[in-house]
Amino acid sequence: MKNLFLHSFVILSLFSCSKGQSDIVNLYTQRHYKVDEIQYENFTKLTGIKVNVVKSNADQLIERLKNEAENSPADIFISVDAGKLQKASSLELVQKLPPEIEMTNIPKLFQDINGLWAPITYRSRILVYSNDRVDKNELDTYESLADEKWKNRILVRSSSNAYNQALMASIVANNGVEAAEQWSTGIVNNLARNPKGNDRDQVKAIYSGVGDVAIVNSYYIGLLLSSDKEEERKAGESVSVFFPNQGDEQRGTHINVSGVAIAKHSPNKRNAIKLINYLMSEEAQKTYVNNSYEYPVHNKVKPDDIVSNWGKFKIDTLDLNALGKFREDAINIFEKTAWN
């Protein structure tokens, strides 16, 4: 991570030499996917605007924006977590989206109610279960995973992971701190092993017989099923997808977005607007779904066939900014309940 930070700093110094030029846009991003490189290359071919990219984790990028203040070369900040977008917004590091940002085809559900960031993709935090050892009818809600019948059967990654923190924040927002703490205690008691690895690793552990049910992001299943590695495809084929909380009148399955904001002191704002509009366009949305297996936010674009085959699902309509507002509560609950 230190080398990445230093590398980004070198790139950043190159940005400053061209600050204010009309043919560039400078991007601070938490995303690290191959599809993003494709998007930026396509955008440059279409517009002639070069996309300069600094990658790091969201907190480091937010800290950099704070330290650079009005001298920042950043035009755009991208995060894979609405909670981090909310954090940047609360610190006044981003500016109000201008009317030129085209949101006509983006459902309100995915938008920031304060107009400070725009969504580009979303993902659901789903359950996957062993085809051999779990009956689909055994599954219900996130909350039901705390039942004793799941003792030694649950797999999930570390509490330090932003996706788990966002999920816990959503449970706090929906159910309150006390109920969320009880749920976390139940999950810890039911773990098949100590939390470790990424979401792919949880699915591989089901395939290996370590556990039976895992909490993962939806797009990882698409990546496993489309992998050129046989073992990954077999792991993906060994499980099925389940969307929790579908029978809950006030809730549904938890989602999170990758979103984009314009930096407060953006020197190339016009280019930033062009890039944001491009990333939400039908063309770019199709590129996302066909390469990363994320869900599109554009209402005229369908998910990839692998994802579509899981069927439609009811989405938790919680204000996504709550994933940031309740983040500290979530972290405290993880620590208190020893969800390592």
C-alpha positions as CSV (number, residue, x, y, z in Angstrom):
1,M,0.0,0.0,0.0
2,K,2.9,2.3,0.8
3,N,4.4,1.8,-2.7
4,L,1.0,2.4,-4.2
5,F,0.7,5.7,-2.3
6,L,4.1,6.8,-3.4
7,H,3.4,5.8,-7.0
8,S,0.2,7.8,-6.9
9,F,2.1,10.8,-5.5
10,V,4.5,10.7,-8.5
11,I,1.5,10.6,-10.9
12,L,-0.1,13.4,-8.9
13,S,3.0,15.6,-9.4
14,L,2.6,15.1,-13.2
15,F,-1.0,16.2,-12.9
16,S,0.0,19.5,-11.4
17,C,2.1,20.4,-14.4
18,S,-0.9,20.4,-16.7
19,K,-3.5,21.8,-14.2
20,G,-6.2,23.7,-16.0
21,Q,-5.5,22.3,-19.5
22,S,-8.6,21.8,-21.6
23,D,-7.9,18.3,-22.8
24,I,-7.5,16.4,-19.5
25,V,-9.5,15.3,-16.5
26,N,-7.9,14.2,-13.2
27,L,-9.4,11.3,-11.4
28,Y,-9.0,10.0,-7.8
29,T,-10.6,6.6,-7.7
30,Q,-11.0,3.7,-5.3
31,R,-12.1,1.4,-8.2
32,H,-9.4,-1.0,-9.5
33,Y,-11.2,-3.0,-12.2
34,K,-10.1,-3.6,-15.7
35,V,-13.4,-2.3,-17.0
36,D,-12.5,1.2,-15.8
37,E,-9.5,1.3,-18.0
38,I,-11.7,0.3,-20.9
39,Q,-14.1,3.1,-20.0
40,Y,-11.5,5.8,-19.9
41,E,-9.9,4.7,-23.1
42,N,-13.3,4.8,-24.8
43,F,-14.0,8.2,-23.4
44,T,-10.6,9.5,-24.6
45,K,-11.3,8.1,-28.1
46,L,-14.7,9.8,-28.1
47,T,-13.8,13.2,-26.8
48,G,-10.0,13.6,-27.1
49,I,-9.9,14.2,-23.3
50,K,-7.1,12.3,-21.5
51,V,-8.1,10.7,-18.2
52,N,-5.3,10.8,-15.6
53,V,-5.9,8.3,-12.8
54,V,-4.7,8.0,-9.2
55,K,-5.9,4.8,-7.4
56,S,-5.9,4.3,-3.7
57,N,-8.3,3.4,-0.9
58,A,-11.1,5.8,-0.3
59,D,-9.9,7.1,3.1
60,Q,-6.4,7.9,1.7
61,L,-8.0,9.8,-1.3
62,I,-10.3,11.7,1.0
63,E,-7.3,12.7,3.2
64,R,-5.4,13.8,0.1
65,L,-8.3,16.0,-1.0
66,K,-8.3,17.5,2.5
67,N,-4.6,18.2,2.6
68,E,-4.4,19.6,-1.0
69,A,-7.4,21.9,-0.5
70,E,-7.6,24.5,-3.2
71,N,-4.3,23.3,-4.7
72,S,-5.7,19.9,-5.5
73,P,-5.5,18.8,-9.2
74,A,-8.4,16.4,-8.7
75,D,-11.5,16.9,-10.8
76,I,-13.4,13.7,-9.8
77,F,-13.5,11.4,-6.8
78,I,-14.9,7.9,-7.2
79,S,-15.7,5.4,-4.5
80,V,-17.2,1.9,-4.5
81,D,-19.1,2.8,-1.3
82,A,-21.9,5.4,-0.8
83,G,-20.6,5.7,2.8
84,K,-17.3,7.1,1.6
85,L,-19.1,9.5,-0.8
86,Q,-21.1,10.7,2.1
87,K,-17.9,11.2,4.1
88,A,-16.3,13.3,1.4
89,S,-19.6,15.3,1.1
90,S,-19.8,15.9,4.9
91,L,-16.2,17.2,4.8
92,E,-17.2,19.6,2.0
93,L,-14.6,18.1,-0.3
94,V,-17.0,17.9,-3.3
95,Q,-19.3,20.3,-4.9
96,K,-23.0,20.3,-5.9
97,L,-23.6,18.5,-9.2
98,P,-24.5,21.0,-11.9
99,P,-27.7,20.8,-14.0
100,E,-25.6,19.6,-16.9
101,I,-25.3,16.2,-15.2
102,E,-27.8,14.0,-17.1
103,M,-29.8,12.0,-14.5
104,T,-33.1,11.5,-16.5
105,N,-32.6,7.8,-16.9
106,I,-31.2,7.2,-13.4
107,P,-33.8,6.1,-10.8
108,K,-34.1,8.3,-7.7
109,L,-33.4,5.2,-5.6
110,F,-29.7,5.3,-6.7
111,Q,-29.2,9.1,-6.5
112,D,-27.9,11.2,-3.7
113,I,-30.8,13.2,-2.2
114,N,-28.4,16.1,-1.6
115,G,-27.2,16.2,-5.2
116,L,-23.5,15.9,-4.3
117,W,-22.7,12.6,-6.1
118,A,-24.0,10.5,-8.9
119,P,-24.1,6.6,-9.2
120,I,-22.4,4.7,-11.9
121,T,-23.1,1.1,-10.9
122,Y,-24.6,-0.8,-8.0
123,R,-24.2,-4.2,-6.5
124,S,-26.2,-6.2,-4.0
125,R,-24.9,-7.9,-0.8
126,I,-26.3,-11.3,-1.4
127,L,-26.3,-14.7,0.2
128,V,-24.8,-17.7,-1.7
129,Y,-25.4,-21.2,-0.5
130,S,-24.2,-24.7,-1.2
131,N,-26.2,-26.5,-3.8
132,D,-25.5,-29.8,-2.0
133,R,-26.0,-28.9,1.7
134,V,-28.5,-26.1,1.8
135,D,-32.2,-26.0,0.9
136,K,-33.2,-22.6,-0.5
137,N,-36.3,-22.6,1.7
138,E,-34.0,-22.5,4.8
139,L,-32.9,-19.0,3.9
140,D,-34.9,-15.8,4.6
141,T,-33.3,-12.6,5.9
142,Y,-29.9,-11.3,6.9
143,E,-31.2,-11.4,10.4
144,S,-32.1,-15.1,10.2
145,L,-28.4,-16.0,9.7
146,A,-28.1,-15.5,13.5
147,D,-30.3,-18.5,14.1
148,E,-28.6,-21.4,15.8
149,K,-29.3,-23.7,12.9
150,W,-26.4,-21.9,11.1
151,K,-23.9,-22.8,13.8
152,N,-20.4,-23.4,12.1
153,R,-21.9,-22.8,8.7
154,I,-21.5,-19.0,7.9
155,L,-18.7,-17.6,5.9
156,V,-17.9,-13.9,5.6
157,R,-14.9,-11.6,5.2
158,S,-13.3,-9.3,7.8
159,S,-15.2,-6.5,9.6
160,S,-12.6,-4.1,8.2
161,N,-14.0,-4.5,4.8
162,A,-16.1,-1.6,3.5
163,Y,-18.8,-3.8,2.1
164,N,-19.4,-5.4,5.5
165,Q,-19.3,-2.1,7.3
166,A,-21.9,-0.7,4.8
167,L,-24.1,-3.8,5.4
168,M,-23.9,-3.4,9.2
169,A,-24.6,0.4,8.9
170,S,-27.8,-0.5,6.9
171,I,-28.8,-2.9,9.7
172,V,-28.2,-0.2,12.3
173,A,-30.2,2.2,10.3
174,N,-33.1,-0.2,9.8
175,N,-33.2,-2.0,13.1
176,G,-31.3,0.1,15.7
177,V,-28.0,-0.4,17.4
178,E,-29.1,-2.9,20.0
179,A,-30.7,-5.3,17.4
180,A,-27.6,-4.9,15.1
181,E,-25.3,-5.8,18.0
182,Q,-27.4,-8.9,18.8
183,W,-27.3,-9.9,15.1
184,S,-23.5,-9.4,14.9
185,T,-23.1,-11.6,18.0
186,G,-25.2,-14.3,16.4
187,I,-23.2,-14.2,13.1
188,V,-19.9,-14.5,15.1
189,N,-21.3,-17.5,17.0
190,N,-22.2,-19.1,13.7
191,L,-19.0,-18.6,11.7
192,A,-17.5,-21.7,10.1
193,R,-14.0,-20.1,10.4
194,N,-12.5,-16.7,11.4
195,P,-13.3,-14.0,8.8
196,K,-10.6,-13.8,6.1
197,G,-10.0,-13.4,2.4
198,N,-12.2,-11.7,-0.2
199,D,-15.6,-12.5,-1.4
200,R,-14.3,-15.0,-3.9
201,D,-12.6,-16.8,-1.1
202,Q,-15.9,-17.3,0.7
203,V,-17.4,-19.0,-2.3
204,K,-14.3,-21.2,-2.7
205,A,-14.6,-22.2,0.9
206,I,-18.2,-23.3,0.3
207,Y,-17.0,-25.4,-2.6
208,S,-14.3,-26.9,-0.4
209,G,-16.9,-27.8,2.3
210,V,-15.6,-25.4,4.9
211,G,-19.0,-23.7,5.3
212,D,-22.5,-23.6,3.7
213,V,-23.6,-20.0,3.3
214,A,-21.7,-16.8,2.6
215,I,-22.4,-13.1,2.5
216,V,-20.8,-11.7,-0.8
217,N,-21.2,-9.0,-3.4
218,S,-23.3,-10.1,-6.3
219,Y,-20.7,-9.3,-9.1
220,Y,-18.2,-11.7,-7.6
221,I,-20.4,-14.6,-8.6
222,G,-20.5,-13.3,-12.2
223,L,-16.7,-13.1,-12.2
224,L,-16.3,-16.6,-10.9
225,L,-18.8,-18.1,-13.4
226,S,-17.0,-16.3,-16.3
227,S,-13.5,-17.0,-15.1
228,D,-10.9,-18.6,-17.4
229,K,-9.8,-20.7,-14.4
230,E,-11.6,-24.0,-14.1
231,E,-11.4,-24.1,-10.3
232,E,-13.1,-20.7,-10.0
233,R,-15.9,-21.7,-12.4
234,K,-16.5,-24.8,-10.4
235,A,-16.7,-22.8,-7.2
236,G,-19.2,-20.5,-8.8
237,E,-21.2,-23.4,-10.1
238,S,-21.3,-25.0,-6.6
239,V,-23.5,-22.3,-5.2
240,S,-26.8,-20.5,-5.9
241,V,-27.8,-16.9,-5.3
242,F,-30.3,-15.8,-2.7
243,F,-31.6,-12.3,-2.2
244,P,-32.5,-11.8,1.5
245,N,-35.3,-9.8,3.1
246,Q,-37.6,-10.1,0.1
247,G,-40.7,-10.6,2.2
248,D,-40.0,-7.6,4.4
249,E,-42.5,-4.8,3.6
250,Q,-40.2,-2.0,4.6
251,R,-36.9,-3.5,3.3
252,G,-35.3,-5.6,0.7
253,T,-31.8,-6.7,-0.2
254,H,-29.0,-4.3,0.8
255,I,-27.3,-2.5,-2.1
256,N,-24.4,-0.2,-2.4
257,V,-23.2,2.0,-5.3
258,S,-20.0,3.0,-7.1
259,G,-20.5,6.7,-7.3
260,V,-18.7,9.8,-8.6
261,A,-18.4,13.3,-7.3
262,I,-16.8,16.5,-8.6
263,A,-14.0,17.7,-6.4
264,K,-14.6,21.0,-4.7
265,H,-11.7,22.7,-6.5
266,S,-11.9,20.9,-9.8
267,P,-9.7,22.7,-12.3
268,N,-11.2,20.9,-15.3
269,K,-14.9,20.9,-14.3
270,R,-16.3,20.9,-17.9
271,N,-14.3,17.8,-18.6
272,A,-15.4,16.2,-15.3
273,I,-19.1,16.8,-16.3
274,K,-18.4,15.2,-19.7
275,L,-16.8,12.1,-18.1
276,I,-19.6,11.7,-15.5
277,N,-22.3,11.9,-18.2
278,Y,-20.4,9.4,-20.3
279,L,-20.1,6.9,-17.4
280,M,-23.9,7.1,-16.9
281,S,-24.6,6.8,-20.7
282,E,-26.1,3.7,-22.2
283,E,-22.9,2.9,-24.0
284,A,-20.8,3.0,-20.8
285,Q,-23.4,1.2,-18.7
286,K,-23.3,-1.7,-21.2
287,T,-19.6,-1.8,-20.9
288,Y,-19.8,-2.1,-17.1
289,V,-22.3,-4.9,-17.1
290,N,-20.6,-6.9,-19.8
291,N,-17.2,-6.8,-18.0
292,S,-17.7,-6.4,-14.3
293,Y,-21.1,-8.1,-13.7
294,E,-22.3,-5.0,-11.7
295,Y,-25.8,-3.8,-12.0
296,P,-26.4,-0.8,-14.3
297,V,-28.0,2.4,-12.9
298,H,-29.3,3.4,-16.3
299,N,-33.0,2.2,-16.5
300,K,-32.7,1.3,-20.2
301,V,-29.7,-1.1,-19.7
302,K,-30.2,-4.7,-18.6
303,P,-27.7,-6.6,-16.5
304,D,-25.5,-9.3,-18.0
305,D,-27.2,-12.6,-18.8
306,I,-25.5,-14.3,-15.9
307,V,-26.8,-11.7,-13.5
308,S,-30.2,-11.5,-15.1
309,N,-30.7,-15.2,-14.7
310,W,-30.9,-14.7,-10.9
311,G,-34.1,-12.8,-11.4
312,K,-35.2,-9.4,-10.2
313,F,-35.2,-8.5,-6.5
314,K,-36.7,-6.0,-4.1
315,I,-34.1,-3.4,-3.1
316,D,-33.7,-1.8,0.3
317,T,-34.8,1.8,-0.2
318,L,-32.7,3.1,2.6
319,D,-31.1,6.5,1.9
320,L,-27.6,5.4,0.8
321,N,-26.0,8.2,2.8
322,A,-27.0,6.2,5.9
323,L,-24.2,3.9,5.0
324,G,-21.8,6.7,6.0
325,K,-23.8,8.2,8.8
326,F,-24.0,4.9,10.7
327,R,-20.5,3.7,9.8
328,E,-19.0,4.5,13.2
329,D,-21.8,2.6,14.9
330,A,-21.1,-0.4,12.7
331,I,-17.4,-0.4,13.4
332,N,-18.1,-0.1,17.2
333,I,-20.5,-3.1,17.0
334,F,-17.9,-5.2,15.1
335,E,-15.3,-4.4,17.8
336,K,-17.7,-5.1,20.7
337,T,-18.9,-8.5,19.2
338,A,-15.4,-9.6,18.2
339,W,-16.2,-9.8,14.5
340,N,-12.6,-9.6,13.5
